[in-house]
């Protein structure tokens, strides 16, 4: 249910809270946003979290890998191909 300012509280997990906390501590991170079905309220038990990180400079793959490995034994890091070239 949206609040008075038309926002909705999105239930999170300890893992998501930790990811956001660690990312937000990096100097090159200027903003973090959540998107996808969880923010739209159309999620189900299989839904994941879509985390968008806006940066002023690249976050080194090693830092991203170390963070991801805390929560996923096989993370996809450096996946920068999105279609036909």
Secondary structure, DSSP 4 states (H G I P E B T S, - for coil): ---TTS--PPP--HHHHHHHHHHHTSTTEEEEEEESHHHHT---TT---EEEEEESSPPPHHHHHHHHHTT-TT---S----S--
